[in-house]
């Protein structure tokens, strides 16, 4: 049995039309005795950049002398990547132990009645459990999808970071950006501090009085370039609120300078070849255009683009941004992703198994890999990219301390 089998068990056995059950997740959290984490919580919601915000928030908290557990969705290369302590992915044996604890508690609940336990929700619960077992001082949770309807809502946050919100999962989270924003803001409680990225007027009206992150209050050189800078600034500003202030400037500089974001405007060489990849989890026309602009700024030109955008992503915007660039379109086997929309006739279409280092190397020396995080994670894995650690905490961190005024 694989270490992560239990996380997907009910989802894989779900009946047609069955949906995930937040009530069942609450029952499981109660059975695991994690419904009250007993440590401060920073929750990240939004439509784009959540992983970047969560990573920078975690790095800031680590620089502040806190032992921080981070739960993100999905993983980069493996499901171990979803749960980290001080930036390092949980070991395979640790994930297996958590799976065993979840499996035993799920057996006590009995079979699903009104919906299944979702994989992302189970990783959230496992992350909260691991934070307690690892002696974490702070918990950073990235919502899988939504806000009040996501399992992160089971753990009332002290601070919420909201990355840019736009129309996504239409008909699931809402039919307009404003409705989606309301669903995401719903994760906050009465005493929650909310820090947001700049938003469109309709989204800002729904969010109401919030603190806007601006540049995060740190030198621009410590944040990523491109669209990721906004999300990183939100993460830093939200973490500052949770920590109650700034760490020493040199410590913060040292930690933030070690942050790596594989699959988020990251550059990689295909092993044993002269091919370089720009890998970015761009899912709309704006993101694709920004990634291509960064590639051309570094390379001068792009030889080929490898793209994976399921039906619910902004395929039309991506087509416009890609223009006449040679494109290979990749379809993934995940049953919850659909690939039925018409494509430009000049595009090649392949299944995910065809994406190998050897195949990538035939596309040229400068290749942009763009699309959903499931896809960018697949490519990172195929080329053996390093994803074990996203940042390095201070070598001699001050004694762990919990933020004053938090819900600890």
C-alpha positions as CSV (number, residue, x, y, z in Angstrom):
1,X,0.0,0.0,0.0
2,X,1.4,3.4,-0.9
3,X,1.9,6.0,1.9
4,X,-0.8,8.3,0.6
5,X,-3.5,5.7,-0.2
6,X,-5.7,6.6,2.6
7,X,-5.9,10.3,1.5
8,X,-7.6,9.3,-1.8
9,X,-9.6,6.3,-0.6
10,X,-13.0,7.8,-0.2
11,X,-12.6,10.1,-3.2
12,X,-11.7,7.1,-5.5
13,X,-14.7,5.2,-4.2
14,X,-17.2,8.1,-4.4
15,X,-20.5,7.5,-6.1
16,X,-21.7,9.4,-9.2
17,X,-22.9,12.9,-8.1
18,X,-21.5,12.5,-4.6
19,X,-19.7,15.6,-3.2
20,X,-17.2,16.1,-0.5
21,X,-18.6,16.4,3.1
22,X,-17.3,19.2,5.3
23,X,-19.5,17.7,8.1
24,X,-17.7,14.4,7.8
25,X,-14.3,16.2,7.8
26,X,-15.4,17.9,11.1
27,X,-16.3,14.6,12.6
28,X,-12.9,13.2,11.7
29,X,-11.1,16.3,13.1
30,X,-12.9,15.7,16.3
31,X,-12.0,12.1,16.4
32,X,-8.3,13.1,15.8
33,X,-8.6,15.8,18.5
34,X,-7.3,18.5,16.2
35,X,-10.4,20.6,15.8
36,X,-8.7,23.1,18.1
37,X,-5.1,23.3,16.8
38,X,-3.9,25.2,20.0
39,X,-1.5,27.3,17.9
40,X,-1.9,30.4,15.8
41,X,-3.2,29.8,12.2
42,X,-2.6,31.8,9.0
43,X,-4.9,30.7,6.2
44,X,-4.3,31.6,2.5
45,X,-7.2,31.9,0.1
46,X,-7.5,33.3,-3.4
47,X,-7.5,32.4,-7.1
48,X,-3.8,32.6,-8.0
49,X,-0.6,32.6,-6.1
50,X,-1.7,30.8,-2.9
51,X,1.3,28.6,-2.8
52,X,3.7,31.5,-3.2
53,X,1.9,33.4,-0.4
54,X,2.0,30.4,1.9
55,X,5.7,29.9,1.2
56,X,6.7,33.5,1.9
57,X,4.5,33.6,5.0
58,X,6.1,30.5,6.3
59,X,9.6,31.8,5.6
60,X,8.8,35.1,7.4
61,X,7.6,33.2,10.4
62,X,10.6,31.0,10.4
63,X,12.8,34.1,10.3
64,X,10.9,35.3,13.3
65,X,12.1,32.3,15.3
66,X,8.9,30.2,15.0
67,X,8.8,26.6,14.1
68,X,6.2,26.6,11.3
69,X,4.2,23.9,9.7
70,X,2.9,24.6,6.2
71,X,0.1,22.7,4.4
72,X,-0.3,23.4,0.7
73,X,-2.3,21.9,-2.2
74,X,-1.4,20.1,-4.3
75,X,2.1,18.8,-3.9
76,X,5.0,19.9,-6.2
77,X,6.5,16.5,-7.1
78,X,4.9,14.1,-4.5
79,X,2.2,14.3,-1.9
80,X,5.0,14.6,0.8
81,X,5.4,18.2,-0.5
82,X,1.9,19.1,0.9
83,X,3.1,19.1,4.5
84,X,6.3,20.8,5.5
85,X,8.0,21.9,8.7
86,X,10.3,24.9,8.3
87,X,10.1,24.5,4.5
88,X,11.2,20.9,4.4
89,X,8.8,18.2,3.1
90,X,7.6,15.5,5.4
91,X,9.5,12.2,5.0
92,X,7.8,9.3,3.4
93,X,7.7,7.4,6.7
94,X,6.1,10.4,8.4
95,X,3.4,10.6,5.7
96,X,2.7,6.9,6.1
97,X,2.3,7.3,9.9
98,X,-0.1,10.2,9.4
99,X,-2.0,8.1,6.9
100,X,-2.2,5.3,9.4
101,X,-3.7,7.6,12.1
102,X,-6.2,9.0,9.7
103,X,-7.2,5.5,8.4
104,X,-7.8,4.3,11.9
105,X,-10.0,7.3,12.8
106,X,-11.9,7.0,9.5
107,X,-12.7,3.4,10.3
108,X,-14.3,4.5,13.5
109,X,-16.5,6.9,11.6
110,X,-17.9,4.1,9.5
111,X,-18.7,4.4,5.7
112,X,-19.5,7.7,4.1
113,X,-23.2,8.7,4.4
114,X,-23.6,12.2,3.1
115,X,-20.4,12.7,1.1
116,X,-16.8,11.7,1.0
117,X,-13.6,13.0,2.6
118,X,-11.7,14.9,0.0
119,X,-8.0,14.3,-0.5
120,X,-7.1,18.0,0.0
121,X,-9.2,18.1,3.2
122,X,-7.5,15.0,4.6
123,X,-4.0,16.5,3.9
124,X,-5.2,19.6,5.8
125,X,-6.2,17.5,8.8
126,X,-3.0,15.5,8.6
127,X,-1.0,18.7,8.5
128,X,-2.7,20.1,11.6
129,X,-2.1,16.8,13.3
130,X,1.6,16.8,12.2
131,X,2.0,20.4,13.4
132,X,1.1,19.3,16.9
133,X,3.3,16.2,16.8
134,X,6.2,18.3,15.5
135,X,5.9,21.0,18.1
136,X,5.1,23.7,15.7
137,X,4.6,27.3,16.9
138,X,2.5,28.4,13.9
139,X,0.4,26.8,11.2
140,X,0.1,28.1,7.6
141,X,-2.8,26.5,5.7
142,X,-3.4,27.0,1.9
143,X,-7.1,26.4,0.9
144,X,-7.5,23.7,-1.7
145,X,-10.5,25.5,-3.3
146,X,-12.7,28.1,-1.9
147,X,-12.9,29.4,1.7
148,X,-15.9,28.7,3.8
149,X,-16.6,25.5,1.9
150,X,-13.0,24.2,2.2
151,X,-11.7,22.1,5.1
152,X,-9.4,25.0,6.2
153,X,-12.5,26.6,7.5
154,X,-12.6,24.0,10.3
155,X,-9.6,25.8,11.9
156,X,-10.5,29.5,12.7
157,X,-7.6,31.6,11.4
158,X,-6.0,34.4,13.3
159,X,-5.0,36.0,10.0
160,X,-6.2,35.4,6.4
161,X,-4.1,36.2,3.4
162,X,-6.2,36.8,0.2
163,X,-4.3,36.6,-3.1
164,X,-5.9,38.1,-6.3
165,X,-9.4,36.8,-6.8
166,X,-10.9,36.3,-10.3
167,X,-13.4,34.1,-12.0
168,X,-12.5,30.5,-11.4
169,X,-14.5,27.3,-10.8
170,X,-17.5,29.2,-12.2
171,X,-20.7,27.5,-11.0
172,X,-18.9,25.8,-8.1
173,X,-17.6,28.7,-6.0
174,X,-19.9,31.3,-7.6
175,X,-20.9,32.8,-10.9
176,X,-19.0,36.1,-10.6
177,X,-15.7,37.2,-9.1
178,X,-17.7,39.0,-6.4
179,X,-19.5,35.8,-5.4
180,X,-16.3,33.9,-5.5
181,X,-14.6,36.5,-3.3
182,X,-17.5,36.2,-0.8
183,X,-17.0,32.5,-0.6
184,X,-13.3,32.9,0.0
185,X,-13.7,35.6,2.6
186,X,-16.1,33.4,4.4
187,X,-13.2,31.5,5.9
188,X,-12.5,34.5,8.3
189,X,-14.2,34.7,11.7
190,X,-15.2,37.9,13.6
191,X,-11.7,38.4,15.1
192,X,-9.7,37.5,12.0
193,X,-7.3,40.0,10.6
194,X,-7.5,40.0,6.8
195,X,-4.6,41.0,4.5
196,X,-5.3,41.2,0.8
197,X,-3.6,41.7,-2.5
198,X,-5.0,44.5,-4.7
199,X,-8.4,43.5,-6.1
200,X,-10.8,44.6,-8.7
201,X,-13.5,47.1,-7.5
202,X,-16.3,44.5,-7.4
203,X,-14.1,42.1,-5.4
204,X,-12.8,44.8,-3.1
205,X,-16.4,45.9,-2.3
206,X,-17.3,42.3,-1.2
207,X,-14.2,41.9,0.9
208,X,-15.0,45.1,2.8
209,X,-12.5,46.7,5.2
210,X,-9.2,44.8,4.9
211,X,-5.5,45.6,5.1
212,X,-3.9,45.8,1.7
213,X,-0.4,44.3,1.6
214,X,1.3,46.8,-0.7
215,X,4.9,45.8,-1.3
216,X,5.0,43.6,1.9
217,X,7.3,46.1,3.7
218,X,10.5,44.4,2.5
219,X,13.0,45.3,-0.2
220,X,11.8,44.3,-3.7
221,X,14.9,42.2,-4.2
222,X,13.7,39.7,-1.6
223,X,10.5,39.0,-3.4
224,X,10.1,37.1,-6.7
225,X,9.7,38.9,-10.0
226,X,6.6,38.9,-12.1
227,X,3.1,38.2,-11.0
228,X,4.3,36.2,-8.0
229,X,5.6,39.3,-6.3
230,X,2.0,40.4,-5.3
231,X,1.3,37.0,-3.7
232,X,4.6,37.0,-1.9
233,X,4.0,40.4,-0.5
234,X,0.6,39.3,0.8
235,X,2.2,36.3,2.5
236,X,4.8,38.5,4.1
237,X,2.3,41.1,5.3
238,X,0.0,38.5,6.7
239,X,2.8,36.7,8.5
240,X,3.9,40.0,10.0
241,X,0.5,40.4,11.6
242,X,0.6,36.9,13.0
243,X,4.1,37.3,14.4
244,X,3.3,40.8,15.8
245,X,6.3,42.5,14.2
246,X,9.4,42.0,12.1
247,X,12.4,39.7,12.8
248,X,15.9,41.3,12.6
249,X,16.4,42.7,9.2
250,X,19.5,40.6,8.4
251,X,17.8,37.4,9.6
252,X,14.8,38.1,7.4
253,X,17.1,38.9,4.4
254,X,19.0,35.7,4.9
255,X,15.9,33.5,5.1
256,X,13.9,35.2,2.2
257,X,17.0,35.0,0.0
258,X,16.9,31.2,0.2
259,X,13.2,30.9,-1.0
260,X,12.8,28.7,-4.1
261,X,9.5,28.3,-5.9
262,X,9.6,25.3,-8.3
263,X,6.9,25.6,-10.9
264,X,6.4,29.2,-10.3
265,X,8.4,31.1,-12.9
266,X,11.3,28.7,-12.2
267,X,14.2,27.8,-14.5
268,X,15.5,24.2,-15.0
269,X,17.9,22.4,-17.3
270,X,16.7,19.1,-18.7
271,X,19.3,16.6,-17.4
272,X,22.0,15.7,-19.9
273,X,20.7,18.1,-22.6
274,X,21.1,21.7,-23.7
275,X,17.4,22.4,-23.2
276,X,16.3,24.9,-20.5
277,X,12.8,25.0,-19.3
278,X,10.8,27.9,-17.8
279,X,8.2,26.2,-15.7
280,X,5.2,28.3,-14.5
281,X,1.8,27.4,-13.2
282,X,0.1,29.9,-15.4
283,X,-3.6,29.2,-15.9
284,X,-4.9,32.3,-17.6
285,X,-4.0,34.6,-20.5
286,X,-2.4,37.2,-18.1
287,X,-0.2,34.6,-16.5
288,X,0.8,33.0,-19.8
289,X,1.7,36.3,-21.2
290,X,3.8,37.2,-18.2
291,X,5.7,33.9,-18.3
292,X,6.4,34.3,-22.0
293,X,7.6,37.9,-21.4
294,X,10.0,36.7,-18.7
295,X,11.3,33.9,-21.0
296,X,11.9,36.3,-23.9
297,X,13.6,38.7,-21.6
298,X,16.1,36.0,-20.6
299,X,16.4,34.0,-23.8
300,X,15.5,36.5,-26.5
301,X,13.0,34.0,-28.0
302,X,11.1,30.9,-27.1
303,X,11.4,27.8,-29.3
304,X,8.3,25.9,-28.0
305,X,5.6,25.9,-25.4
306,X,4.2,22.9,-23.6
307,X,0.8,23.7,-22.2
308,X,-1.8,21.9,-20.0
309,X,-5.0,23.8,-19.4
310,X,-8.1,21.8,-18.5
311,X,-11.6,23.1,-19.6
312,X,-12.2,25.2,-16.5
313,X,-9.0,27.3,-17.0
314,X,-8.7,30.3,-19.3
315,X,-7.8,28.5,-22.5
316,X,-9.0,31.3,-24.7
317,X,-6.7,33.8,-23.0
318,X,-3.8,31.4,-23.2
319,X,-4.4,30.9,-27.0
320,X,-4.3,34.6,-27.5
321,X,-1.1,35.0,-25.4
322,X,0.7,32.1,-27.2
323,X,-0.1,33.5,-30.7
324,X,1.8,31.6,-33.4
325,X,4.3,30.0,-31.0
326,X,4.7,26.2,-31.6
327,X,2.6,24.5,-28.9
328,X,2.3,21.0,-27.6
329,X,-0.9,20.5,-25.6
330,X,-0.9,17.9,-22.8
331,X,-3.9,16.1,-21.5
332,X,-3.7,14.6,-17.9
333,X,-5.4,11.4,-16.8
334,X,-7.0,12.7,-13.6
335,X,-10.8,12.0,-13.9
336,X,-11.8,15.3,-12.3
337,X,-10.1,17.2,-15.1
338,X,-11.7,17.6,-18.5
339,X,-9.9,18.3,-21.8
340,X,-12.7,18.6,-24.4
341,X,-12.5,22.2,-25.6
342,X,-11.4,22.8,-29.2
343,X,-7.8,23.7,-29.8
344,X,-5.9,25.6,-32.6
345,X,-5.3,23.1,-35.4
346,X,-1.6,23.8,-35.4
347,X,-1.2,22.5,-31.9
348,X,0.2,19.0,-31.2
349,X,-1.8,17.0,-28.6
350,X,-0.2,14.3,-26.5
351,X,-1.0,12.4,-23.3
352,X,1.0,13.0,-20.2
353,X,3.0,9.9,-20.6
354,X,4.7,11.4,-23.6
355,X,6.2,14.2,-21.5
356,X,9.7,12.8,-20.9
357,X,13.1,14.5,-20.6
358,X,14.0,13.1,-24.0
359,X,10.8,14.4,-25.6
360,X,11.2,17.9,-24.1
361,X,14.8,18.1,-25.4
362,X,13.5,17.6,-29.0
363,X,11.4,20.8,-28.8
364,X,14.4,23.2,-28.8
365,X,16.8,24.8,-26.3
366,X,14.3,27.3,-24.9
367,X,11.0,25.7,-23.8
368,X,8.2,27.2,-21.8
369,X,6.2,24.7,-19.7
370,X,2.9,26.3,-18.6
371,X,-0.4,25.1,-17.0
372,X,-2.1,23.7,-14.0
373,X,0.0,22.8,-10.9
374,X,-0.8,19.1,-11.5
375,X,1.0,19.4,-14.8
376,X,3.9,21.5,-13.7
377,X,4.4,19.1,-10.8
378,X,4.5,16.2,-13.2
379,X,7.2,17.9,-15.3
380,X,9.2,18.8,-12.2
381,X,9.1,15.2,-11.3
382,X,10.1,13.9,-14.7
383,X,13.2,16.1,-14.8
384,X,14.1,15.4,-11.1
385,X,13.8,19.0,-10.0
386,X,14.7,19.7,-6.3
387,X,11.6,20.3,-4.3
388,X,12.6,18.9,-0.9
389,X,13.1,22.3,0.8
390,X,11.5,25.7,-0.2
391,X,13.5,27.9,2.2
392,X,16.2,27.5,4.8
393,X,15.4,28.7,8.4
394,X,18.0,30.7,10.4
395,X,21.0,28.6,11.3
396,X,20.8,29.9,14.8
397,X,17.2,31.0,15.2
398,X,16.1,32.7,18.4
399,X,14.2,30.6,20.9
400,X,10.8,29.6,19.7
401,X,8.1,32.0,20.7
402,X,4.4,32.1,20.0
403,X,3.0,35.4,18.7
404,X,1.5,37.5,21.4
405,X,-2.2,38.2,21.1
406,X,-2.8,35.1,18.9
407,X,-5.3,32.3,19.4
408,X,-2.6,30.0,20.8
